[in-house]
Amino acid sequence: MKVIVIGGGAAGMMAAWRAGSLGADVTVLEKNEKLGKKLFITGKGRCNVTNSSDIDTVFSNINRNPKFLYSSIYTFDNEALMKLLESYGLKLKVERGNRVFPASDKSSDVIKTFERMLKDVHVKVELNKTVDRLLYDANVCTGVSLKDGKKVFADRIIVATGGLSYQSTGSTGDGYRFASESGHSIVKPEPSLVGIETREEWVKSLQGLSLKNVTLSLKISGKEKYTELGEMLFTHFGISGPLVLSASAFINEETLRNKDVSVSIDLKPGLSKEELDKRVLKDFEENINRNYINSLDRLLPQKLIPVIAELSRIAPDTKVNVIKSEDRKRLVELLKDLTVTPKKLRPLDEAIITRGGVNVKEVNPSTLESKLCKNLYFAGELLDIDAMTGGYNLQLAWSTGYLAGTIE
C-alpha cells in the first residue's frame, strides 16, 4: 500500500512511522526545510512530549470532542508513546504535574528520535515540498498535486498539516483548504492557550512582573469556569503565563463579546481573609510611623505596591497609624480578589494551539478516515480537538497520527 502523509509535524511523523511499521510504502511531504519545526519550539524548546497521568485525567483535560478521541487514545495512549520513544533510545523524565520531557531538555532530541524511527521503517521524507491540492476520482482521494505541478498518487492520503498557531513554523491553514475542497465543514479556527488582553490601564505598569503561587479564577456570567494555583505574568497587553493560557481555553471572542467575563487573582491563596488581615495588621504595627506606601514591602513585590496602593483607595502618604480597620479590610479584599477584565484574546499566531478545525462529525472516529471522501484521513491539530497545557495536546497529535497511520 502506498501512503502519502502531508505534514512532518508530530501527528504526521507518527502517522508515517505507524504506516511504515506495518509495511506500507510511505512518503512524507513537508513544505519546510526540516521535520518537526513546531515541535522544536514547544515547551520553550524542551518539548513536553506527553503527560503521564492516568487515562481519566487525560480525558478530563481534553476540552473539545473527547468522545471522538476514545479510539485514538485507547489505541495509542501516553504509556504506549513513552515506551515507543524509549525503545528508540530517547530517555524521558517526569516533572511537576506529570509533564513528560526528554531527559536532555532538548526538543531536538525528540525530532532526532523520530528521524531514526522513520528511517528504521523506510519512510521517504521529501522536504521543501508544498502540496497545492488533493486529487480525486469521484468521492475517492487518489493523491496530491504539488506546487511544482508534479502529481503523486497513493492508496491513502493522511493530512496532518496542523492548525494556524505559530505560522512561522508552516501552520498556515493549508489543511483547512484541502478539507474544505473535499466537502468538509470547518469549525471556525480560533486561538486557544493564549495571552489575554485586559481593559485595565494599570496592568501595563506591571509589564514583566511574574507572580508565583497565586490562584487565578475565571468567571463567566458570575459562574466560576476555571480556578488554579500557579504562575502568571503581566505583559504590555494584559496577562499571560501558565494560569492565563489555561484559562483562555474556556473563552473565545463570542464569549467576550456577549458575556460578563472577569479574571480574579488571589495574591495570598495560602491565607484566609481573617489570617491575611492579622498579617497586614502585624505589618502595620511594625511600620506604625511610616507612610502606607512604605509598609507593604514584605507583603508584595515592589512593582505591585503602587498599583495596590492606588486600587485600595488609601492615599500613599497616609501614616499607617491612622489607617482605619475598614480601609485595612478593603486592602485585604483586594489582595484576595485583584480583578481584571478580559477584552480580547491575543491573535492566533501567538496561540499554543488552534481551537476549531475539521468537523469531527464528518470523520470516522475509529479510523480517522473522512466520511465524505474515501482514502482521505485527518490527524492532529487540524481536527476540531484541543486540550489543556501540560503535554495533552501533543498526546492528541501522537494518538490521532498513530490511528490514521494504522493500515489494515
Secondary structure, DSSP 8 states (H G I E B T S, - for coil): -EEEEE--SHHHHHHHHHHHHTT-EEEEE-SSSSS-HHHHHGGGGT---EE-S-HHHHHHTEEE-TGGGHHHHHHS-HHHHHHHHHHTT--EEEEGGGEEEETT--HHHHHHHHHHHHHHTT-EEE-S--EEEEEEETTEEEEEEETTS-EEE-SEEEE----SSSGGGT-SSHHHHHHHHTT--EEEEEEES--EEES-GGGGGGTT-EEEEEEEEEEETTEEEEEEEEEEEE-SSEEESHHHHHHHTT--HHHHHHS-EEEEEES-TTS-HHHHHHHHHHHHHHTTTSBGGGS-TTTS-GGGHHHHHHHTT--TT-BGGG--HHHHHHHHHHHH-EEE-EEEE--GGG-SEEEEEE-GGGB-TTT-BBSSSBTEEE-GGGBS-EE-TTTHHHHHHHHHHHHHT---
